[in-house]
Amino acid sequence: MNTDPSEVLGLLDAASGPAARLAAAVYRASAHLHRTATAAVRRQLLALDAARYGGRELSARITGVPVADEPAALWGVEWATGSQVDARFRYVLTGHSDNVEAVATVMIDGRPHVVSTSSDGTMRLWDLTTGDQVGMPFAGATGGIVAAIATVVLDGKPCAVTLGNDRKARVWDLVSHERVEPVRVFRLPSRTSPWVLTAVVVDGHPCVVTGSEEGTVRVWDLGTGQQVGDPLTAHTGQVSAMATTVIDGRPHVVTGSTRWRDGTVRVWDLTTGRQVCEPLTGHTADVNAVATTTIDGRPCAVTGAANGEVRVWDLATGQQVGEPLAHIRAVNALATVVIDSHPHAVTVGWGGTVRLWDLTSSEQVGEPLDLDASRVDRMAITVVNGRPCAVTVGFDSHRAWELRVWDLSSGQQVGEPRAGHSHSVVGAATGEVGGQPLAVTGGGAVRLWNLNTGEPVGEFPTRDLDSVSEVVTAVVEGSQRVVTGSGDGSVRTWDLATRQQLGMFKVHRNSYDDITSMAAAEVNGQSYVLISTIEDEGAPGLWDLSTGRRIGGLYATGWPGSISRVLAVSTSVIDNRPIAVTSCENRRVQVWDLTTMCPVTRLVTTPVGRVLAAGTVVVDGRPLVVTGGEDMTVRLWDLTTGEQVGEPLTGHAADVTAVATTTIHGRPHAVSGSGDGTVRVWDLTKGVQAEPELPFPFRVYTVAVTSHGRLVVGFGKEVAVLAPHRPNTQR
């Protein structure tokens, strides 16, 4: 924990044996966060990742490790799910502040590197052995948004060629970080929008090949900066992908185009400047990716399309090889690699899945990699310490644009990770059956967990429903119930003990209406649920859980600006009076008396961002509202007057997405979760953060506190339970 993470990463490939491989996988899981973290934060992350891999004993040992000049760990990880851990993951390369537009790999001094360009206006170079950035960013390297990048060797020096949306190609020396001027810079014709770029050697001259939106393919001599021959013009649609290969000792380029007006794959002899054979047809969607390889000694191309089809072509005959491979979702990027002397293809699909295919047998190898990304559309292949690796680029829903490095040769099971959820965990609640404490979590499906052991107790049969977006627990007619809300506007009640559905109602019977928030309440001895939806426009409805009927809504008649979409609702009891707190798109936060259904107080909020979470608490006998929101703060408000109490509680580096309240050592505290991947505990009597933040590798969506003071945290697609750490206590 006190060692430089770069030094540790360089040693992990030597790990052998189950225990060593587990330790290596645990360290890699969040190694990119270790670089800037203190030793105490690394301890917490390592304990969490050990638990995600199923290593509860290892997690407990890590929590007990002393850290110089730091107190003993205050929280221990009792258990966690591991849906998003994968032993093939190596590390994340972070640094770009905007979209990563292009990547390419290169060898420098015998070490594998990757170069990346971004809309933030920089190009960066990374050492893939250590995961470190090499030198400062190449500021101003991109010329606007970069359409493509390729790496070449010029005069014995590794260089990068970037092609920007200004249609100008720039050449960079990757050792000196200096731009190569002036002869090797060329500019595409004024009406030619660049799209793809690759490097090749033609007649002994280093060249690049460009493909454009207008369907033209051009060859450029990097020694002179001049175009070689006439444009290759057979495509009638945008050139969307290309790759080079050698056929009969001559350089060729294989190009693919969009389905609109074309959709073909074509092969060009770069020595003669002519198309070879007939166009390769068969794709019925845009050709998004092309790569080349050799199968059984014959040159072949592999193409991926927007409908998820992957096709293999014999370039000598122009015929398709075998049946198409099915990626299921759109193939955005594709590369080929040799593993154990067999040609393989690596495909990246929309939604963030990476699949490995053995091209000799046409079979998928192992389980797909889950990148937990809404979009992945760049990839490069290289070899690190003798292991074939993929560098993927995509928009991660938790930490924006990232480059991730994966070991393609590792297929060994490491640890015993427990499955979590298939979607982000957006709801968590607790309950008890037969004296056994339980956690209920919603993330696509609704799952039930033994809070003590972390063992899954069961799953509610919601497979035929839209994704469940809200989960609460309530006591109805003396028994424990789980109440779920889904994307189609349906609300269902379930028996917590038997997991049988007991009832269902629609919040808007004639529409498909997303439920945005939900909270349980008891009014005059009856059990209700307060529900807000997209259609409610400032009027959350109160529904009777026994009958499934709506008994009224919260209407702020005469209150200016009251009609606005509700983002969050919470309920509580203050002075024996059931109340609700609502926050809206217009930044209004209101307190309601659920007995009269009338507003009591409106908080005096300022235009600093929307409130995303709220709760109530009593501090020194004074009822308060606790809020968290887009301004990255936690704030306290007097429930009676609506005035803010004290200064905002600061520390989070992103929006505060969840708030819960609890009592620790007899004092009121708030627990907040944030998009910055941390959970923070606040002493509300003193108005300060009570202890160091608890780090998580993904965005925190929900937090809940059990009656015994445990924390239930939903982060990414995972669930973790933390408890106050008791040193030298056997778990």
CORLINNOR-V128634 format. One line per field, one symbol per residue. ss: DSSP state (H for helix, E for strand, L for the rest). burial: I if it has 24 or more other ideal C-beta (glycine too) atoms within 12 Angstrom, else O. Layout:
# CORLINNOR-V128634
ss: ???
burial: ???
This chain:
# CORLINNOR-V128634
ss: LLLLHHHHHLLHHHLLLHHHHHHHHHHHHLHHHHLLLLHHHHHHHHHHHHHHLLLHHHHHHHHLLLLLLLLLLLEEEEEELLLLLLLLEEEEELLLLLLEEEEEEEEELLEEEEEEEELLLEEEEEELLLLEELLLLEELLLLLLEEEEEEEEELLEEEEEEEELLLEEEEEELLLLEELLLLLLEELLLLLLEEEEEEEEELLEEEEEEEELLLLEEEEELLLLEEEEEEELLLLLLEEEEEEEEELLEEEEEEEELLLLLLLEEEEELLLLEEEEEEELLLLLLEEEEEEEEELLEEEEEEEELLLEEEEEELLLLEELLLLEELLLLEEEEEEEEELLEEEEEEEELLLEEEEEELLLLEEEEEEEELLEEEEEEEEEEEELLEEEEEEEEEELLLEEEEEEEELLLLLLLLLLLLLLLLLLLEEEEEEELLEEEEEEELELEEEEELLLLLEEEELLLLLLLLEEEEEEEEELLEEEEEEEELLLEEEEEELLLLLEEEEEELLLLLLLLEEEEEEEEELLEEEEEEEELLLLLLLEEEELLLLEEEEELLLLLLLLLLLLEEEEEEEEELLEEEEEEEELLLLEEEEELLLLEEEEELLLLLLLLEEEEEEEEELLEEEEEEEELLLLEEEEELLLLLEEEEEELLLLLLEEEEEEEEELLEEEEEEEELLLEEEEEELLLLEELLLLEELLLLEEEEEELLLLLEEEEELLEEEEEEELLLLLLL
burial: IOOOIIOIIIOIIOIOOOOOIIIIIIIIIIIIIIIOIOIIIIIIIIIIIIIIIIIIOIIIIIIIIOIOOOOOIIIIIIIIIIIIIIIIIIIIIIIIOOIIIIIIIIIIOOIIIIIIIIIIIIIIIIIIIIIIIIIOIIOOIIIOIIIIIIIIOIOOIIIIIIIIIOIIIIIIIIIOIOIIOOOIIIOIOOOIIIIIIIIIIIOOIIIIIIIIIIIIIIIIIIOOIOIIOOIIIIIOIIIIIIIIIOIOOIIIIIIIIIIOOIIIIIIIIIIOIOIIIOIIOIIOIIIIIIIIIIIOOIIIIIIIIIIIIIIIIIIOOIOIIOOIIOIOIIIIIIIIIOIOOIIIIIIIIIIIIIIIIIIIOIOIIIOIIIIIIOIIIIIIIIIIIOIIIIIIIIIIIIIIIIIIIIIIIIOOOIIIIIIIIIIIIIIIIIIIIOOOIIIIIIIIIIIIIIIOOIOIIIIIOIOOIIIIIIIIIIIIOOOIIIIIIIIIIIIIIIIIOOIOIIIIIIIIOOOOIIIIIIIIIIIOOIIIIIIIIIIIIIIIIIIIIIOIOIIOIIOIOOIOOIOIIIIIIIIIOIOOIIIIIIIIIIIIIIIIIIIOIOIIIIIOIOOOIIIIIIIIIIIOOOIIIIIIIIIIIIIIIIIOOIOIIIOIIOIIOIIIIIIIIIOIOOOIIIIIIIIIIIIIIIIIIOIOIIIIIIIIIIIIIIIIIIOOIIIIIIIIIIIIIIIIIOOOOOI
